[in-house]
Amino acid sequence: MADKSEKMKARLPRGFVDRSADDIRIVEKMMARIREVYELYGFEPVDQPLIEYTDALGKFLPDQDRPNEGVFSFQDDDEQWLSLRYDLTAPMARFVAENYEKLPKPYRSYRSGWVFRNEKPGPGRFRQFMQFDADTVGTPGVAADAEMTMMMADVMEALGIKRGDYVIRVNNRKVLDGVLEAIGLGGDDNVNRRLTVLRAIDKLDKFGPEGVRLLLGKGRWDGGAEGEGDFTKGAGLDEAAIATVIAFTEAGSADAATTAENLRAIVAGNARGTEGVEELAQIGALAAAAGYDDGRVKVDPSVVRGLEYYTGPVFEAELLAEIPNDDGQVVRFGSVGGGGRYDGLVSRFRGEPVPATGFSIGVSRLMTALKNLGKLDTSDVVAPVVVLVMDKDTESLGRYQKMVAELRRAGVRAEMYLGGAGMKAQIKYADRRGSGVVIIQGGDERAKGEVQIKDLIEGARLSAEITDNAEWRAARPAQVTVPEAELVAEVKKVLAAQAEERAKQ
């Protein structure tokens, strides 16, 4: 007998989750719809391994003395550092660089898979999660960026999110750089202050213009009045600089051309900022020409996430609808994906300019939103028919296995009970599996060449309506006996009736 004191404790590592059958099926259904849109735009599937050389991770490269900082790393037998991929973009850049001469340019591809972060887990922060990316490498013009924004709008609609419940917001790193240079925050000496300004702008939805003003200036108390709550130190800008940044965030208009005109006035005289404004104007014009200027694609200067990473246009897919979260609280989900132009990533390997743009969808976050919106479910997945094992001799088992094989050949999910329990426990097993039908053949039925087909769903419904034992015995709810030759046809009839009943609900 095993020593219970020595048993291993089953425990899930922090920051990771187990996935149920429903979750897996929902993700696969969602990703199939996204894949259809990517394919429609001419993108091709590709995949890279989960492990890359650590120095290939680009901006995520840890300090040489801390190879596990932010990423999960280990050394191979050559003492070279390898890491679990941090995102899907860096491996894609390595792949393109390594196969550059063989690939068509522009190179249009998509990929999905798990990525890993060696960071402290917390609510909504996991160490493993899934992304679904599309990228175009080798196109310097912003037409590729405009196409990305339109494709993401099409993805949202393919997933059942109606217009008005989402928006693809577009901004440009160059425009904000121009604004920051105009207020004296250019150069390497002001990196930290620039980041503080970015974080302040990113809080616009949460704190409003006045809250952002405080974060751009001396700082903000969470409680409102001085000394109330926690204090967040500000960027320390003067009033003129604060006014310029606020004007930048408020330059957005429903019309991209008007937004561009407002931004031109703010960055007037700054070459980089002006270049960024013209790129935004062109994206807006291309979206309008394709009919996406109806609220689906919007130039919005308040989008700042990821701006330190990107080199030009940036975009973000945001859900506007209020959606129940997993705790039942109605919330605004916000961003479910983002991307932009990153012209420096492939260039690291090539030593020459290689323009690129892409978009990444946060699969788990988007799945949660869609599931809670009722846009994705697994109601169309039919649990297997269970053939009960009433006798365990070889001949009987062969007959049960034959029934299962006939059902499977007819396209019906089916399984023979492979446990060691009796009839009641077998029916309980079928219930737990969600099965709607069980097949029963004992000695009496076998002698007559018959089988019993029990509709568990209808049986449960009828049993709730019958309270008298005699009535129950007389009714034999939802159970029929048919010749073995009619097994498949009768099972299909029962499953069709169950499907029709589900459709009514």
C-alpha positions as CSV (number, residue, x, y, z in Angstrom):
1,M,0.0,0.0,0.0
2,A,1.3,3.5,-0.9
3,D,2.4,5.7,1.9
4,K,0.0,8.7,1.8
5,S,2.5,10.9,3.7
6,E,4.7,10.7,0.6
7,K,2.1,11.6,-2.0
8,M,2.9,14.5,-4.3
9,K,0.7,17.6,-3.9
10,A,-1.1,18.6,-7.1
11,R,-0.7,22.3,-7.7
12,L,-0.9,24.6,-10.7
13,P,2.1,27.0,-11.1
14,R,1.2,30.7,-10.4
15,G,0.4,32.7,-13.5
16,F,-0.8,29.7,-15.5
17,V,-4.3,28.3,-16.2
18,D,-5.8,24.9,-17.1
19,R,-8.2,25.1,-20.0
20,S,-11.5,23.2,-20.3
21,A,-12.9,21.6,-23.4
22,D,-15.4,24.5,-23.8
23,D,-12.6,27.1,-23.6
24,I,-10.5,25.2,-26.2
25,R,-13.4,24.8,-28.6
26,I,-14.4,28.5,-28.2
27,V,-10.9,29.6,-28.9
28,E,-10.6,27.4,-31.9
29,K,-14.0,28.7,-33.2
30,M,-12.9,32.3,-32.7
31,M,-9.5,31.8,-34.3
32,A,-11.0,30.0,-37.3
33,R,-13.1,33.2,-38.0
34,I,-10.0,35.4,-37.6
35,R,-8.0,33.1,-39.9
36,E,-10.7,33.4,-42.6
37,V,-10.3,37.2,-42.6
38,Y,-6.5,37.0,-42.7
39,E,-6.7,34.6,-45.6
40,L,-9.2,36.8,-47.4
41,Y,-6.6,39.6,-47.3
42,G,-4.0,37.3,-48.8
43,F,-1.9,36.6,-45.7
44,E,-0.3,33.2,-45.4
45,P,0.2,31.0,-42.3
46,V,3.6,30.4,-40.9
47,D,4.9,29.2,-37.5
48,Q,8.1,29.6,-35.5
49,P,9.3,27.6,-32.5
50,L,8.5,28.5,-28.9
51,I,12.2,28.8,-28.2
52,E,14.6,31.4,-29.6
53,Y,18.2,32.4,-28.9
54,T,17.8,35.0,-26.1
55,D,19.7,37.7,-28.0
56,A,17.1,37.4,-30.8
57,L,14.4,38.8,-28.6
58,G,15.2,42.4,-29.6
59,K,13.8,44.9,-27.3
60,F,13.2,42.2,-24.7
61,L,16.8,41.2,-24.5
62,P,17.6,41.0,-20.8
63,D,20.8,42.2,-19.2
64,Q,23.7,39.9,-19.9
65,D,24.0,39.2,-16.1
66,R,20.2,38.6,-15.8
67,P,19.2,36.3,-18.7
68,N,16.0,35.3,-16.9
69,E,14.8,38.9,-16.5
70,G,11.3,39.1,-18.0
71,V,11.8,35.9,-20.0
72,F,12.1,32.2,-19.2
73,S,15.7,31.3,-20.2
74,F,18.1,28.4,-19.9
75,Q,21.4,27.4,-21.4
76,D,21.9,24.6,-23.9
77,D,24.9,22.2,-24.1
78,D,26.9,24.9,-25.9
79,E,26.2,27.3,-23.0
80,Q,24.2,29.6,-25.3
81,W,21.2,31.2,-23.7
82,L,17.8,30.2,-25.1
83,S,14.4,31.7,-24.1
84,L,10.7,30.9,-24.4
85,R,9.4,33.5,-26.9
86,Y,8.1,36.7,-25.3
87,D,5.9,37.6,-28.2
88,L,5.3,36.4,-31.8
89,T,6.9,39.4,-33.5
90,A,10.6,38.9,-32.6
91,P,10.6,35.2,-33.8
92,M,8.9,36.4,-37.0
93,A,11.6,39.0,-37.5
94,R,14.3,36.4,-37.1
95,F,12.6,34.1,-39.5
96,V,12.2,36.8,-42.2
97,A,15.8,37.9,-41.8
98,E,17.1,34.3,-42.0
99,N,15.0,33.5,-45.1
100,Y,15.0,37.0,-46.6
101,E,16.3,36.1,-50.1
102,K,13.7,33.3,-50.5
103,L,10.6,35.1,-49.4
104,P,8.4,37.3,-51.6
105,K,8.5,41.0,-50.7
106,P,6.3,42.3,-49.3
107,Y,6.0,39.2,-47.1
108,R,2.5,38.8,-45.7
109,S,2.0,36.2,-43.0
110,Y,0.0,35.3,-39.9
111,R,0.8,33.1,-36.9
112,S,-0.8,32.2,-33.6
113,G,0.6,30.6,-30.5
114,W,1.6,30.8,-26.8
115,V,4.0,33.4,-25.5
116,F,5.6,33.6,-22.1
117,R,6.5,36.2,-19.5
118,N,8.7,35.7,-16.6
119,E,7.0,38.3,-14.6
120,K,5.1,38.5,-11.3
121,P,1.5,37.2,-12.0
122,G,-1.6,39.0,-10.8
123,P,-5.2,39.6,-11.7
124,G,-5.5,39.4,-15.4
125,R,-1.7,39.0,-15.8
126,F,-0.5,35.6,-16.8
127,R,2.9,34.0,-17.5
128,Q,1.5,32.2,-20.5
129,F,-1.1,33.5,-23.0
130,M,-2.0,33.3,-26.6
131,Q,-1.6,35.8,-29.4
132,F,-2.7,35.9,-33.0
133,D,-0.7,38.1,-35.3
134,A,-0.6,39.3,-38.9
135,D,2.4,41.2,-40.3
136,T,3.5,42.7,-43.6
137,V,7.3,43.0,-44.1
138,G,8.9,45.0,-46.9
139,T,6.4,47.8,-47.5
140,P,7.5,51.3,-46.5
141,G,4.3,53.1,-47.4
142,V,1.4,53.6,-44.9
143,A,-1.0,51.8,-47.3
144,A,0.1,48.6,-45.5
145,D,-0.8,50.3,-42.1
146,A,-4.1,51.4,-43.5
147,E,-4.8,47.9,-44.6
148,M,-4.1,46.5,-41.1
149,T,-6.7,48.8,-39.6
150,M,-9.3,47.8,-42.1
151,M,-8.5,44.1,-41.7
152,M,-8.9,44.5,-37.9
153,A,-12.3,46.1,-38.4
154,D,-13.3,43.1,-40.6
155,V,-12.1,40.7,-37.9
156,M,-14.3,42.4,-35.3
157,E,-17.4,42.1,-37.5
158,A,-16.5,38.5,-38.4
159,L,-16.6,37.7,-34.7
160,G,-20.2,39.2,-34.5
161,I,-19.3,42.6,-32.9
162,K,-21.6,45.1,-34.6
163,R,-20.6,48.5,-35.7
164,G,-20.7,51.1,-32.9
165,D,-19.5,48.5,-30.4
166,Y,-15.9,48.7,-31.5
167,V,-13.4,51.1,-33.0
168,I,-9.9,50.8,-34.5
169,R,-8.0,53.8,-33.2
170,V,-5.0,55.1,-35.2
171,N,-2.2,57.4,-34.1
172,N,1.5,58.0,-35.1
173,R,4.7,57.8,-33.0
174,K,6.2,60.6,-35.1
175,V,3.4,63.0,-34.3
176,L,3.8,62.6,-30.5
177,D,7.6,62.8,-31.0
178,G,7.1,66.2,-32.7
179,V,4.9,67.4,-29.8
180,L,7.4,66.2,-27.2
181,E,10.3,67.9,-29.1
182,A,8.2,71.1,-29.3
183,I,7.9,71.2,-25.5
184,G,11.6,70.5,-24.9
185,L,11.5,66.7,-24.2
186,G,13.5,65.5,-27.1
187,G,16.8,63.7,-26.8
188,D,18.1,60.8,-24.7
189,D,18.2,62.9,-21.5
190,N,14.4,63.1,-21.4
191,V,13.5,59.4,-21.8
192,N,12.0,59.0,-18.4
193,R,10.0,62.3,-18.6
194,R,8.7,61.2,-22.0
195,L,7.5,57.9,-20.6
196,T,5.7,59.8,-17.8
197,V,3.9,62.0,-20.3
198,L,2.9,58.8,-22.3
199,R,1.5,57.2,-19.1
200,A,-0.4,60.4,-18.3
201,I,-2.0,60.6,-21.7
202,D,-2.9,56.9,-21.4
203,K,-5.0,57.8,-18.3
204,L,-7.2,60.1,-20.3
205,D,-10.2,57.7,-20.3
206,K,-9.8,57.0,-16.6
207,F,-9.1,60.5,-15.1
208,G,-10.3,62.9,-17.8
209,P,-8.4,66.0,-19.0
210,E,-8.1,67.6,-15.6
211,G,-6.6,64.4,-14.1
212,V,-4.1,64.3,-17.1
213,R,-3.2,67.9,-16.5
214,L,-2.2,67.1,-12.9
215,L,-0.1,64.1,-14.1
216,L,1.6,66.2,-16.7
217,G,2.4,68.8,-14.0
218,K,3.3,68.3,-10.3
219,G,1.3,65.1,-9.8
220,R,-2.0,63.7,-8.7
221,W,-3.5,62.6,-5.4
222,D,-5.9,59.6,-5.9
223,G,-8.3,61.1,-3.4
224,G,-8.6,64.3,-5.3
225,A,-7.5,66.8,-2.6
226,E,-3.9,67.2,-1.5
227,G,-3.0,64.5,1.0
228,E,-5.9,62.2,0.1
229,G,-5.0,58.7,-1.1
230,D,-1.8,57.8,-2.9
231,F,0.3,60.3,-4.8
232,T,1.5,59.8,-8.4
233,K,4.4,62.1,-9.3
234,G,3.9,64.1,-12.5
235,A,6.1,64.9,-15.5
236,G,6.8,68.4,-14.1
237,L,5.8,70.3,-17.3
238,D,5.1,74.0,-17.2
239,E,1.6,75.4,-18.1
240,A,2.5,76.1,-21.7
241,A,3.8,72.6,-22.3
242,I,0.8,71.1,-20.5
243,A,-1.6,73.1,-22.8
244,T,0.3,71.8,-25.9
245,V,-0.1,68.1,-24.8
246,I,-3.7,68.6,-23.9
247,A,-4.4,70.2,-27.2
248,F,-2.7,67.3,-28.9
249,T,-5.0,64.8,-27.1
250,E,-8.1,66.8,-27.9
251,A,-7.2,67.3,-31.6
252,G,-9.3,64.2,-32.6
253,S,-12.4,64.7,-34.7
254,A,-14.9,62.3,-36.3
255,D,-13.4,63.4,-39.6
256,A,-9.7,62.3,-40.2
257,A,-9.0,65.3,-42.4
258,T,-10.1,67.7,-39.6
259,T,-8.0,65.8,-37.1
260,A,-5.0,66.1,-39.4
261,E,-5.6,69.8,-39.8
262,N,-5.7,70.3,-36.0
263,L,-2.5,68.3,-35.6
264,R,-0.7,70.3,-38.3
265,A,-1.2,73.4,-36.2
266,I,0.2,71.8,-33.1
267,V,3.4,70.4,-34.7
268,A,3.9,73.3,-37.1
269,G,7.6,73.8,-37.8
270,N,8.6,70.3,-36.6
271,A,9.6,68.1,-39.5
272,R,9.1,64.7,-37.8
273,G,5.7,65.7,-36.4
274,T,4.6,67.0,-39.7
275,E,5.6,63.8,-41.5
276,G,3.6,61.8,-38.9
277,V,0.5,64.0,-39.5
278,E,0.7,63.5,-43.3
279,E,0.9,59.7,-42.7
280,L,-2.2,59.8,-40.5
281,A,-4.0,61.9,-43.1
282,Q,-3.2,59.3,-45.8
283,I,-4.4,56.5,-43.6
284,G,-7.6,58.4,-43.0
285,A,-8.0,59.0,-46.8
286,L,-7.4,55.4,-47.7
287,A,-9.9,54.2,-45.0
288,A,-12.5,56.6,-46.3
289,A,-11.9,55.5,-49.9
290,A,-12.7,51.9,-48.8
291,G,-15.7,53.0,-46.8
292,Y,-14.2,52.4,-43.3
293,D,-14.6,56.1,-42.2
294,D,-18.1,55.3,-40.7
295,G,-16.7,55.1,-37.2
296,R,-14.9,51.8,-37.7
297,V,-11.4,53.3,-38.3
298,K,-10.7,56.6,-36.5
299,V,-7.6,58.8,-36.2
300,D,-7.2,59.4,-32.5
301,P,-4.2,61.2,-31.0
302,S,-4.9,59.9,-27.5
303,V,-3.7,56.4,-28.5
304,V,-0.2,56.0,-26.9
305,R,0.2,52.3,-25.9
306,G,3.3,50.9,-27.3
307,L,4.5,54.1,-28.8
308,E,8.1,53.6,-27.5
309,Y,8.3,50.4,-29.4
310,Y,6.8,51.5,-32.8
311,T,8.4,53.8,-35.4
312,G,5.3,55.2,-37.1
313,P,1.6,54.6,-37.2
314,V,0.1,52.7,-34.3
315,F,-3.4,51.2,-34.0
316,E,-5.6,49.7,-31.3
317,A,-8.8,47.7,-31.5
318,E,-11.1,48.7,-28.7
319,L,-14.4,47.3,-27.6
320,L,-16.9,50.1,-26.8
321,A,-19.8,47.9,-25.6
322,E,-20.3,47.4,-21.8
323,I,-19.8,43.7,-21.3
324,P,-20.2,41.5,-18.2
325,N,-16.8,40.2,-17.0
326,D,-16.2,36.7,-15.4
327,D,-17.5,38.0,-12.1
328,G,-20.7,39.3,-13.6
329,Q,-19.7,43.0,-13.3
330,V,-20.6,45.1,-16.3
331,V,-17.4,46.7,-17.6
332,R,-15.9,48.3,-20.6
333,F,-13.3,45.8,-21.9
334,G,-11.3,48.4,-23.8
335,S,-8.3,47.2,-25.9
336,V,-8.3,43.6,-27.3
337,G,-5.5,44.0,-29.8
338,G,-2.9,46.5,-31.1
339,G,-0.1,47.0,-33.5
340,G,1.8,49.4,-35.7
341,R,4.9,50.0,-37.7
342,Y,8.2,48.6,-36.4
343,D,10.8,49.3,-39.0
344,G,13.8,48.5,-36.8
345,L,13.1,44.9,-35.8
346,V,14.1,42.9,-38.9
347,S,16.8,45.5,-39.6
348,R,18.7,44.3,-36.5
349,F,19.5,41.1,-38.3
350,R,20.0,42.5,-41.8
351,G,22.0,45.7,-41.2
352,E,19.8,47.5,-43.7
353,P,16.4,49.1,-43.5
354,V,13.5,46.6,-43.6
355,P,10.1,48.2,-43.1
356,A,7.4,46.2,-41.3
357,T,3.9,46.6,-39.8
358,G,1.7,44.3,-37.9
359,F,-1.2,43.6,-35.6
360,S,-1.5,41.3,-32.5
361,I,-4.8,40.1,-31.0
362,G,-4.9,39.1,-27.3
363,V,-6.7,35.8,-27.8
364,S,-7.7,35.2,-24.2
365,R,-9.0,38.7,-23.5
366,L,-11.0,38.8,-26.8
367,M,-12.4,35.3,-26.1
368,T,-13.6,36.4,-22.6
369,A,-15.3,39.4,-24.1
370,L,-17.0,37.4,-26.9
371,K,-18.0,34.6,-24.6
372,N,-19.6,37.1,-22.2
373,L,-21.3,38.8,-25.1
374,G,-22.8,35.5,-26.2
375,K,-21.0,35.6,-29.5
376,L,-19.2,32.3,-29.0
377,D,-20.5,29.2,-27.4
378,T,-20.3,25.4,-27.7
379,S,-24.0,24.6,-27.9
380,D,-23.4,23.1,-31.4
381,V,-21.0,20.5,-29.9
382,V,-22.9,17.3,-29.3
383,A,-21.6,15.0,-26.5
384,P,-21.0,11.4,-27.5
385,V,-23.6,8.7,-27.4
386,V,-22.6,6.2,-24.7
387,V,-23.1,2.5,-25.3
388,L,-23.5,0.9,-21.9
389,V,-21.6,-2.3,-21.1
390,M,-24.1,-4.7,-19.5
391,D,-22.1,-7.9,-19.9
392,K,-18.3,-8.1,-20.0
393,D,-17.7,-11.3,-21.9
394,T,-15.7,-11.0,-25.1
395,E,-18.7,-11.8,-27.3
396,S,-20.9,-9.0,-25.7
397,L,-18.0,-6.5,-25.8
398,G,-17.6,-7.3,-29.5
399,R,-21.3,-6.5,-30.1
400,Y,-21.1,-3.2,-28.1
401,Q,-17.9,-2.2,-30.0
402,K,-19.7,-3.0,-33.3
403,M,-22.6,-0.6,-32.3
404,V,-20.0,2.1,-31.6
405,A,-18.3,1.6,-34.9
406,E,-21.6,1.8,-36.8
407,L,-22.5,5.1,-35.1
408,R,-19.0,6.6,-35.8
409,R,-19.2,5.5,-39.5
410,A,-22.5,7.4,-39.7
411,G,-20.8,10.5,-38.3
412,V,-22.2,10.2,-34.8
413,R,-19.9,10.8,-31.8
414,A,-20.0,7.6,-29.8
415,E,-18.0,5.7,-27.1
416,M,-18.3,2.4,-25.4
417,Y,-18.2,2.6,-21.6
418,L,-14.7,1.5,-20.6
419,G,-15.0,1.7,-16.8
420,G,-15.8,-1.1,-14.4
421,A,-19.1,0.2,-12.8
422,G,-22.7,-1.1,-13.0
423,M,-25.6,0.3,-15.0
424,K,-26.6,3.1,-12.6
425,A,-23.0,4.4,-12.4
426,Q,-22.7,4.2,-16.2
427,I,-25.8,6.3,-16.7
428,K,-24.4,8.8,-14.1
429,Y,-21.1,8.8,-16.1
430,A,-23.1,9.6,-19.3
431,D,-24.8,12.5,-17.5
432,R,-21.5,14.0,-16.4
433,R,-20.3,13.7,-20.0
434,G,-23.3,15.7,-21.1
435,S,-24.5,12.8,-23.2
436,G,-28.0,13.0,-24.5
437,V,-28.4,9.4,-25.5
438,V,-27.3,6.0,-24.1
439,I,-27.6,2.6,-25.7
440,I,-28.6,-0.4,-23.6
441,Q,-28.5,-4.1,-24.6
442,G,-28.7,-6.7,-21.9
443,G,-29.2,-10.4,-22.3
444,D,-33.0,-10.2,-23.1
445,E,-32.5,-7.5,-25.8
446,R,-29.6,-9.5,-27.3
447,A,-31.7,-12.6,-27.5
448,K,-34.3,-10.7,-29.5
449,G,-31.7,-8.8,-31.6
450,E,-32.9,-5.5,-30.2
451,V,-31.4,-2.4,-28.4
452,Q,-32.9,0.1,-26.0
453,I,-32.3,3.8,-26.8
454,K,-32.6,6.2,-23.9
455,D,-33.1,9.9,-24.5
456,L,-31.5,11.3,-21.3
457,I,-32.6,14.9,-22.0
458,E,-36.2,14.1,-22.6
459,G,-36.2,11.6,-19.8
460,A,-35.0,14.2,-17.4
461,R,-37.7,16.6,-18.6
462,L,-40.5,14.1,-18.3
463,S,-39.3,12.8,-14.9
464,A,-39.7,16.3,-13.5
465,E,-43.4,16.1,-14.4
466,I,-44.1,12.6,-13.0
467,T,-44.4,12.2,-9.3
468,D,-46.2,8.9,-9.0
469,N,-44.0,5.7,-9.1
470,A,-46.7,3.7,-10.9
471,E,-47.0,6.4,-13.5
472,W,-43.3,6.5,-13.9
473,R,-43.1,2.8,-14.5
474,A,-45.9,2.9,-17.0
475,A,-44.6,5.9,-18.9
476,R,-41.0,4.6,-19.4
477,P,-40.2,8.2,-20.5
478,A,-38.0,8.8,-23.6
479,Q,-36.9,5.2,-24.0
480,V,-37.6,3.1,-27.1
481,T,-36.6,-0.4,-28.2
482,V,-35.7,-1.0,-31.8
483,P,-34.1,-3.8,-33.9
484,E,-30.3,-3.6,-34.0
485,A,-30.5,-2.8,-37.7
486,E,-32.4,0.4,-36.9
487,L,-29.9,1.6,-34.2
488,V,-28.2,4.3,-36.3
489,A,-31.4,5.7,-37.8
490,E,-33.2,5.9,-34.4
491,V,-30.2,7.5,-32.7
492,K,-30.0,10.1,-35.4
493,K,-33.7,10.8,-35.0
494,V,-33.3,11.4,-31.3
495,L,-30.3,13.6,-31.8
496,A,-32.1,15.7,-34.4
497,A,-35.1,16.2,-32.0
498,Q,-32.7,17.3,-29.3
499,A,-31.0,19.8,-31.7
500,E,-34.4,21.2,-32.7
501,E,-35.3,21.7,-29.0
502,R,-32.0,23.5,-28.4
503,A,-32.6,25.8,-31.3
504,K,-35.9,26.9,-29.8
505,Q,-34.3,27.8,-26.4
